[in-house]
Amino acid sequence: MKVKYLTLALLSLSTCSALAAQVNNDSALYNAFFTDSKFDFSTRNHWKYLKENAAQPKEVHSAWGQVFSFDYKSGYLFDTIGFDITYDNVIKLGASDYFASRNLLYNDGKGYNKHNAQGFNKFTQRYAKIKLGNDDFNLKGKAGWHSLKDFGIISSAKHLTRHSYLGYSGTLKYDNIYFSLAYIDSTLPRESAKKLHFLTADRKKVIDNISTAEIAYKDKDLTLDYSYGVAKDYLRRHVVELSYKPMQKLILGGQFYGSYALDNYDAMKQNKKEFEDHAWHYATDVEWKEDDWSVKLGLAYTDANKHNAIGYYNRHLGKNTRGRFNGLAAAGADYMRDGELVFTSVLTYDFVKDNSTGLYMNYGEFNYKHDTLKNGEINVFDIWKPTSGAFKNLSILSKVGYGWSYKTTSGSDITPKLDKHGKAQRSPTLSAETVIDYRFNLL
């Protein structure tokens, strides 16, 4: 559906609803469209920094921006149909060369020049929504530009703004069972207001659409979720996620992700492929939660064979997509290389009320040409999120970390670059990030 036609339809719906409400103000079916509406205004200040020398001489990747967001969610006319709109305005505050890798600001040009960094504005979401049924058995659907966070094999990550997709999605719920379907054909990336098509990794072919189905069981102690999807003629994807709470303070988790090559993937050159025929990532974790502290430990392994190179499991389904992935191996560097075993730990402690301080640590290793390569990082973070008082809608996150890995032949190839003695070369990284959020409930 063209955006302009969708917008006109939504405006017409709003106008008709307003006229109808004036005609019959006593009707709850009309009034709910307005009385259940919500209008929020929020701000986010986001800065990201990375210093690394993996694929080139030492470079700094830094971007800093401010976004003002307006989010309107209508009630349901006749308890059935409504619409939502999200508008984002991003202002550039600062940028270095290589800023585009931070996915905060729009890259208005070619190359890595900091002068290409620009702010932007967009209607991130604009969609019609429908619901049918009751609390135990219902159907909810959306059509238009909307975000899909962990929906089937698709997801929408957020920095200053969130990815949104053009298409359709819906979920049928019966008791504790959920069945979902989605079909999307283009995207508005989180760092841009420009509509883009999905592309193969070599950018030579368009992926016409991505379709996905999901079935899940959820209750207070157990979540079991299976998703299947296809990036047309490019990749086939399986996702299994589970979470079980055998006791109040203990949570056991597992995640399994698999990709299988299709015709347009097989047709790419070898140096553009992430794996040969298929790639799988297996992960498990255990978490213990107390009132003022928690600890989460994870272990994961990747199988992603690639001839004469290091293969890896890619979270995403091609260029301009965001794939569903909730394993702990996704950190500053993705620990999902072929044969890599990674151990992750997340430790948090509330030294004062509403403030959590913690350590996020990863250590991974794999073999390459009879050598064991070791990678890791240590991040210190702090989250202040007041639950009451004048700052109850404020959230401040800060993070700094050090990592160690190895030099690569290029930015897109993770195969180690060997020295004259046939050994991998060490490559350290330094990263930092701050995020300041504030939300105003206007309606």
C-alpha positions as CSV (number, residue, x, y, z in Angstrom):
1,M,0.0,0.0,0.0
2,K,1.4,3.4,-1.0
3,V,2.1,5.7,2.0
4,K,0.0,8.5,0.7
5,Y,-3.0,6.3,0.3
6,L,-2.6,4.9,3.8
7,T,-2.2,8.4,5.2
8,L,-5.4,9.6,3.4
9,A,-7.3,6.6,4.6
10,L,-6.2,7.3,8.2
11,L,-7.1,10.9,8.0
12,S,-10.5,10.0,6.5
13,L,-11.0,7.6,9.3
14,S,-10.2,10.2,11.9
15,T,-12.5,12.7,10.3
16,C,-15.4,10.3,10.1
17,S,-14.8,9.2,13.7
18,A,-14.9,12.8,14.9
19,L,-18.2,13.5,13.1
20,A,-19.7,10.3,14.4
21,A,-18.7,11.1,18.0
22,Q,-20.4,14.6,17.7
23,V,-23.6,12.9,16.4
24,N,-23.7,10.4,19.2
25,N,-21.6,11.5,22.2
26,D,-23.3,9.0,24.5
27,S,-22.2,6.0,22.5
28,A,-19.3,4.2,24.2
29,L,-18.4,2.6,20.9
30,Y,-17.6,6.1,19.5
31,N,-16.2,7.6,22.6
32,A,-13.7,4.9,23.3
33,F,-11.9,5.9,20.1
34,F,-11.0,9.2,21.9
35,T,-11.1,8.4,25.6
36,D,-8.7,5.4,25.1
37,S,-6.3,7.5,23.0
38,K,-2.7,8.1,24.3
39,F,-0.3,10.8,23.2
40,D,3.3,10.8,24.4
41,F,6.2,13.1,23.9
42,S,9.7,11.8,24.6
43,T,13.3,12.8,24.1
44,R,16.5,10.8,23.8
45,N,20.1,12.0,23.8
46,H,22.4,9.3,22.5
47,W,26.2,9.2,22.2
48,K,28.3,6.3,20.9
49,Y,32.0,6.0,20.7
50,L,34.4,3.3,19.4
51,K,38.2,3.3,18.9
52,E,39.5,0.3,17.0
53,N,42.1,-0.8,14.4
54,A,40.8,-4.2,13.2
55,A,40.5,-3.6,9.4
56,Q,42.5,-0.3,9.1
57,P,44.8,2.0,11.1
58,K,43.4,3.2,14.4
59,E,40.2,5.0,13.8
60,V,37.5,6.6,16.0
61,H,33.8,6.0,15.3
62,S,31.7,8.5,17.1
63,A,28.2,10.0,16.7
64,W,26.0,12.1,19.0
65,G,22.4,13.0,18.4
66,Q,19.2,14.2,20.0
67,V,15.7,13.0,19.0
68,F,12.3,14.4,19.8
69,S,9.5,11.8,19.4
70,F,5.7,12.2,19.2
71,D,3.7,9.0,19.6
72,Y,-0.1,8.9,19.2
73,K,-2.1,5.7,19.8
74,S,-5.8,6.0,19.2
75,G,-8.5,4.0,20.8
76,Y,-10.6,1.6,18.8
77,L,-13.7,2.8,16.8
78,F,-16.5,0.3,17.4
79,D,-14.0,-1.5,19.6
80,T,-12.5,-2.8,16.3
81,I,-10.4,-0.3,14.3
82,G,-7.9,2.5,15.0
83,F,-4.6,3.9,14.0
84,D,-1.2,4.9,15.5
85,I,1.4,7.5,14.4
86,T,5.0,8.0,15.5
87,Y,7.0,11.0,14.4
88,D,10.7,11.4,15.1
89,N,12.9,14.5,14.6
90,V,16.7,13.8,15.0
91,I,19.2,16.6,15.5
92,K,22.9,16.1,14.9
93,L,25.1,17.2,17.8
94,G,28.4,15.8,16.8
95,A,30.2,13.2,14.6
96,S,33.7,11.9,13.6
97,D,34.8,10.2,10.5
98,Y,33.4,6.6,10.4
99,F,30.3,7.9,12.3
100,A,28.0,5.9,10.1
101,S,28.9,2.6,11.9
102,R,27.2,3.9,15.1
103,N,23.8,4.0,13.3
104,L,22.6,7.2,14.9
105,L,22.9,9.9,12.2
106,Y,22.1,9.9,8.4
107,N,25.1,9.5,6.1
108,D,24.3,12.0,3.4
109,G,27.2,11.2,1.0
110,K,29.8,8.6,0.2
111,G,32.7,7.4,2.3
112,Y,33.3,8.0,5.9
113,N,33.6,11.8,6.1
114,K,32.2,13.4,9.2
115,H,30.8,16.2,7.1
116,N,28.2,13.7,5.7
117,A,26.6,13.4,9.1
118,Q,23.1,14.9,9.1
119,G,20.0,14.9,11.2
120,F,16.6,13.8,9.8
121,N,12.9,13.5,10.5
122,K,10.3,10.9,9.6
123,F,7.0,9.3,10.4
124,T,8.6,6.2,11.8
125,Q,5.2,4.5,12.3
126,R,1.9,5.2,10.6
127,Y,-0.5,2.2,10.4
128,A,-4.1,1.1,10.8
129,K,-4.8,-1.4,13.5
130,I,-7.7,-3.9,14.1
131,K,-8.8,-6.1,16.9
132,L,-11.5,-8.7,17.2
133,G,-12.5,-11.0,20.0
134,N,-12.1,-11.0,23.8
135,D,-9.3,-11.5,26.4
136,D,-9.2,-15.3,25.9
137,F,-9.6,-15.5,22.2
138,N,-8.7,-12.5,19.9
139,L,-7.1,-11.3,16.8
140,K,-4.9,-8.2,16.5
141,G,-3.4,-6.9,13.3
142,K,-1.5,-3.9,11.7
143,A,-1.1,-2.6,8.2
144,G,1.3,0.1,7.1
145,W,4.6,1.3,8.4
146,H,5.3,-0.2,11.9
147,S,8.0,-1.6,14.1
148,L,8.2,-5.4,14.7
149,K,10.2,-6.1,17.9
150,D,10.9,-9.9,18.1
151,F,8.1,-10.7,15.8
152,G,8.7,-14.0,14.1
153,I,12.3,-13.9,12.6
154,I,12.2,-10.1,12.4
155,S,13.0,-7.4,14.9
156,S,13.4,-3.6,15.2
157,A,16.4,-2.2,17.1
158,K,16.4,1.3,18.5
159,H,19.1,3.9,18.8
160,L,17.7,7.4,18.3
161,T,14.8,5.9,16.3
162,R,13.6,2.4,15.7
163,H,13.5,0.4,12.5
164,S,10.1,0.2,10.9
165,Y,8.8,-1.9,8.0
166,L,6.1,-1.5,5.4
167,G,3.7,-4.5,5.4
168,Y,1.2,-6.4,7.4
169,S,1.3,-8.3,10.7
170,G,-1.2,-10.0,13.0
171,T,-1.4,-12.3,16.0
172,L,-4.2,-14.7,16.9
173,K,-4.3,-15.5,20.6
174,Y,-6.2,-18.4,22.3
175,D,-5.7,-18.8,26.0
176,N,-1.8,-19.1,26.3
177,I,-1.2,-19.9,22.7
178,Y,-0.2,-17.3,20.1
179,F,0.0,-17.6,16.4
180,S,1.6,-14.8,14.4
181,L,2.1,-13.9,10.7
182,A,3.9,-11.0,9.0
183,Y,4.8,-9.9,5.5
184,I,7.1,-6.9,4.8
185,D,8.7,-5.5,1.7
186,S,10.7,-2.4,2.6
187,T,12.2,-0.5,5.6
188,L,12.9,2.8,7.2
189,P,16.2,2.2,9.0
190,R,16.9,3.6,12.4
191,E,19.5,6.0,11.1
192,S,17.6,7.3,8.1
193,A,14.3,8.7,6.8
194,K,14.9,7.1,3.4
195,K,12.8,4.1,2.3
196,L,15.0,1.2,1.4
197,H,14.5,-2.2,-0.1
198,F,16.1,-5.3,1.4
199,L,19.3,-6.3,-0.4
200,T,21.6,-9.3,-0.6
201,A,24.9,-9.0,1.2
202,D,26.7,-8.0,-2.1
203,R,24.0,-5.4,-2.7
204,K,23.4,-6.7,-6.2
205,K,19.9,-8.1,-5.9
206,V,16.8,-6.9,-4.2
207,I,15.1,-9.2,-1.7
208,D,11.5,-8.7,-2.7
209,N,9.9,-9.5,0.7
210,I,10.3,-11.2,4.0
211,S,7.5,-13.4,5.4
212,T,7.4,-15.1,8.7
213,A,5.2,-17.2,11.0
214,E,5.5,-17.8,14.7
215,I,3.8,-20.0,17.3
216,A,4.3,-19.5,21.0
217,Y,3.1,-20.8,24.4
218,K,3.4,-18.3,27.3
219,D,2.4,-18.5,30.9
220,K,3.9,-17.1,34.1
221,D,6.6,-19.7,34.3
222,L,7.2,-20.9,30.8
223,T,7.7,-19.4,27.4
224,L,8.3,-21.6,24.4
225,D,8.5,-19.9,21.0
226,Y,9.2,-21.2,17.4
227,S,9.5,-18.9,14.4
228,Y,10.1,-19.7,10.7
229,G,10.6,-17.2,7.9
230,V,12.0,-16.7,4.4
231,A,13.8,-13.7,2.9
232,K,12.6,-14.5,-0.6
233,D,15.1,-16.4,-2.7
234,Y,17.9,-15.5,-0.3
235,L,17.7,-17.1,3.2
236,R,15.5,-19.5,5.2
237,R,15.5,-18.9,8.9
238,H,14.5,-20.9,12.0
239,V,14.3,-19.4,15.6
240,V,13.6,-21.3,18.8
241,E,13.6,-19.4,22.1
242,L,12.6,-20.7,25.5
243,S,12.5,-19.5,29.1
244,Y,11.5,-21.5,32.2
245,K,11.2,-20.3,35.8
246,P,11.4,-23.4,38.1
247,M,11.4,-21.1,41.1
248,Q,10.8,-17.4,41.7
249,K,14.4,-16.3,41.6
250,L,15.7,-18.7,39.0
251,I,15.3,-18.4,35.2
252,L,16.6,-20.9,32.6
253,G,16.9,-19.9,29.0
254,G,17.8,-21.2,25.6
255,Q,18.1,-19.9,22.1
256,F,18.7,-21.7,18.8
257,Y,19.0,-19.8,15.5
258,G,19.6,-21.3,12.0
259,S,20.0,-19.9,8.5
260,Y,19.9,-21.9,5.2
261,A,21.1,-20.6,1.9
262,L,18.7,-20.1,-1.1
263,D,19.4,-19.4,-4.8
264,N,20.4,-15.7,-4.6
265,Y,22.7,-16.4,-1.6
266,D,24.4,-19.3,-3.4
267,A,24.9,-17.0,-6.5
268,M,27.1,-14.5,-4.5
269,K,30.9,-14.5,-4.7
270,Q,32.6,-16.4,-2.0
271,N,34.0,-13.4,-0.2
272,K,30.5,-12.0,0.3
273,K,29.1,-15.1,1.9
274,E,28.8,-15.5,5.7
275,F,28.7,-19.4,5.5
276,E,28.5,-22.1,2.8
277,D,25.1,-23.9,3.1
278,H,23.9,-23.3,6.6
279,A,24.8,-21.7,9.9
280,W,23.5,-22.4,13.4
281,H,24.0,-20.7,16.8
282,Y,23.2,-22.6,20.0
283,A,22.9,-20.8,23.3
284,T,21.8,-21.4,26.9
285,D,21.8,-19.2,30.0
286,V,20.8,-19.2,33.7
287,E,19.8,-16.2,35.7
288,W,19.4,-15.7,39.5
289,K,17.6,-12.6,40.7
290,E,17.5,-11.1,44.2
291,D,15.9,-7.8,45.2
292,D,19.1,-5.7,44.9
293,W,21.4,-7.9,42.7
294,S,21.4,-10.4,39.9
295,V,23.7,-12.7,38.0
296,K,23.3,-14.1,34.5
297,L,25.6,-16.7,32.9
298,G,25.5,-17.8,29.3
299,L,27.3,-20.4,27.1
300,A,27.0,-20.5,23.3
301,Y,28.5,-22.2,20.2
302,T,28.3,-21.5,16.5
303,D,28.5,-23.9,13.5
304,A,29.0,-21.9,10.3
305,N,31.4,-23.6,8.0
306,K,33.0,-21.6,5.1
307,H,35.7,-22.8,2.7
308,N,39.2,-21.5,3.4
309,A,37.9,-18.7,5.7
310,I,36.1,-18.0,8.9
311,G,32.3,-18.3,8.6
312,Y,29.8,-16.8,11.0
313,Y,26.1,-16.7,11.8
314,N,24.7,-13.3,10.8
315,R,21.8,-12.1,13.0
316,H,20.3,-10.2,10.0
317,L,18.7,-11.4,6.8
318,G,20.6,-9.3,4.3
319,K,21.2,-5.5,4.0
320,N,18.7,-3.1,5.6
321,T,17.1,-5.8,7.8
322,R,17.1,-6.6,11.5
323,G,16.9,-10.2,12.5
324,R,15.6,-11.5,15.8
325,F,18.4,-12.4,18.1
326,N,18.3,-12.5,22.0
327,G,21.4,-14.6,22.7
328,L,24.1,-13.1,25.0
329,A,26.7,-13.6,22.3
330,A,25.5,-10.3,20.6
331,A,27.7,-7.7,22.3
332,G,30.0,-4.9,21.1
333,A,31.5,-7.6,18.8
334,D,29.3,-10.6,17.8
335,Y,30.8,-13.8,19.1
336,M,29.3,-16.0,16.4
337,R,32.2,-17.3,14.4
338,D,32.4,-20.8,13.1
339,G,33.5,-23.1,15.9
340,E,33.6,-20.3,18.5
341,L,32.7,-21.1,22.0
342,V,31.7,-18.1,24.1
343,F,31.1,-17.6,27.8
344,T,29.1,-14.5,28.9
345,S,28.3,-13.1,32.3
346,V,26.2,-10.2,33.4
347,L,26.4,-9.0,37.0
348,T,24.3,-6.2,38.5
349,Y,24.0,-4.6,42.0
350,D,21.8,-1.8,43.2
351,F,24.1,0.2,45.5
352,V,21.3,2.8,45.9
353,K,17.6,2.7,45.2
354,D,16.6,2.9,41.5
355,N,20.3,2.7,40.4
356,S,21.9,-0.5,39.0
357,T,25.6,-0.9,38.4
358,G,27.0,-3.9,36.6
359,L,29.7,-5.7,34.6
360,Y,29.0,-7.3,31.2
361,M,31.8,-9.7,30.2
362,N,32.4,-11.9,27.2
363,Y,35.2,-14.4,26.4
364,G,35.3,-16.5,23.2
365,E,37.8,-18.6,21.4
366,F,38.0,-20.6,18.2
367,N,40.7,-22.3,16.1
368,Y,42.1,-21.1,12.8
369,K,45.1,-22.7,11.0
370,H,46.2,-24.6,14.1
371,D,46.1,-21.5,16.2
372,T,43.6,-20.6,19.0
373,L,42.2,-17.1,18.7
374,K,40.9,-15.5,21.9
375,N,38.5,-12.6,22.0
376,G,36.8,-10.8,24.8
377,E,35.5,-7.6,26.3
378,I,34.7,-6.1,29.7
379,N,32.0,-3.5,30.0
380,V,31.1,-1.4,33.1
381,F,27.5,0.0,33.0
382,D,25.2,2.1,35.2
383,I,21.5,2.6,34.8
384,W,19.6,5.2,36.8
385,K,15.8,4.9,36.5
386,P,13.8,6.6,39.3
387,T,10.4,4.9,40.0
388,S,8.9,7.9,41.9
389,G,9.3,11.6,42.3
390,A,9.9,14.4,39.8
391,F,12.3,12.2,37.7
392,K,10.2,9.1,37.5
393,N,10.0,9.3,33.7
394,L,13.8,9.8,33.4
395,S,16.3,7.1,32.5
396,I,20.1,7.5,32.2
397,L,22.4,4.7,30.9
398,S,26.2,5.0,30.7
399,K,28.7,2.4,29.6
400,V,32.4,2.0,28.9
401,G,34.3,-1.0,27.9
402,Y,37.6,-2.5,26.7
403,G,37.9,-5.4,24.3
404,W,40.6,-7.5,22.6
405,S,40.3,-9.3,19.3
406,Y,42.4,-9.6,16.1
407,K,43.1,-7.8,12.8
408,T,41.0,-8.7,9.8
409,T,41.6,-8.4,6.0
410,S,38.6,-6.0,5.5
411,G,35.6,-4.6,7.3
412,S,33.3,-7.2,5.8
413,D,35.5,-10.2,6.2
414,I,36.2,-11.5,9.7
415,T,39.0,-13.9,8.6
416,P,42.2,-13.1,10.6
417,K,45.0,-11.2,8.9
418,L,48.2,-13.1,9.6
419,D,51.7,-11.7,10.1
420,K,54.8,-13.0,8.3
421,H,55.0,-15.8,10.9
422,G,51.5,-16.9,10.2
423,K,50.1,-15.6,13.5
424,A,47.0,-13.5,14.0
425,Q,47.6,-9.9,15.1
426,R,46.1,-8.5,18.2
427,S,43.5,-5.7,17.9
428,P,42.2,-3.8,21.0
429,T,39.1,-1.7,21.2
430,L,37.7,1.0,23.5
431,S,34.0,1.8,23.5
432,A,31.6,4.1,25.4
433,E,28.0,5.0,25.3
434,T,25.4,7.2,27.0
435,V,21.6,7.3,26.6
436,I,19.4,9.8,28.4
437,D,15.6,9.3,28.0
438,Y,12.7,11.3,29.2
439,R,9.0,10.8,28.6
440,F,6.1,13.2,28.9
441,N,2.5,11.7,29.0
442,L,0.5,14.4,27.3
443,L,-2.8,12.5,26.9
